[in-house]
């Protein structure tokens, strides 16, 4: 491609990761809080060229649940179709290290959109050349979205792919050294759904930390999306009971601050109110950091298993003399006979149905000894029975989509 056309190189920008940002952008590192509507950014001295040997970085942040559409005209030198001296970078996730950015040079224009609320631009020039650019930014409401995955253990499970389940939450008690005492799932910017029995013994909400955006609890910061959120309020179902039978095993936890959407952390979809889908004979994913076998060690990395939902009457046969299975419960079964099951400390974690969005079908509640037989059956809270209750507790703040 000749140098008078725009060049786009997709991939990792290793250069920016290896060297500190201050080495490049000292004196020209800018963050802008945008409002809905149009704004623009120009290179220094535009329409003249920026000075050779300069570098600048620009971070743009839209309001919550808005995104940024950007159109840029660039005029940067290139050599034989390659960006050899000057580089113009755009990262549509707002990552200051530009780890997944695109690289542009040459002359031309392009349009992009931020994935969520943030976007980063930067240019780097050597000591002998220069260019210019101008970009128009249009801040618009973000279309309603939920249940995404960055890739569109539990007893005898397998390790989940990195950020495969962005809605997954590990709940940690500040008063304990245990990495996580239960799981949970993000349903809105301020709300996490878990099991009522998980938070029954919590002395005060501030004892709980919600860990999001990571698969690895031993080294959570190994994920660029890792974050922690304090809990300010816990709402257990008003009619929860666990003696003599488990009933209404569901709770909502309210975070102190807004949970930031990224590719690695975001809300699961709730089934639409009134849906008739009971998920019977559907395959679902059950995930958690619980013990790998009964009374065994917990897993440092997020584990998943794919199980089948079974009819409640079949489940009742399995639990005769142990528990009464009610209409607010949904049972999962390892039809493969490989003794795969949820286990201790997996409680409160999600049972996820993919189509292709991630929908919350259940919340892990109880079972027999983890994978006690080759065909174990676990009992979960049936979310379709509690969608009105959840939406009431979260102020209808979740994204509503059809299945």
Buried (B, 14 or more C-beta within 10 A) or exposed (E): EEBEEBBBBEEEBEEBEEEEBEEBBEEBBEEEEBEEEEBEBEBBEBEEBBEBEBBBBBBBBBBEBBBBBBBBBBBBBBEEEEBBBBBBBBBBBBBBBBBBBBBBBBBBBBEBEBBBBBBBBBBBBBEEBBBBBBBBBBBEEBEEBBBBBBEEBBBBBEBBEBBBBBBBBBBBBEEEEEBBBBBBBBBBBBBBBBBBBBBEEBEEBEBBBBBBBBBBBEEBEEBBBBBBBBBBBBBBBEEBEBEEEBBBBBBBBBBEEEBBBBBBBBBBBBBBEEBEBBBEEBEBBBBBBBBBBBEEEBBBBBBBBBBBBBBBEEBBEBBEEEBEBBEBBBBBBBBBEBBBBBBBBBBBBBBBBBEEBBBBBBBBBBBBBBBBEEBBBBBBBBBBBBBEBBBEBBEEEBBEBEE
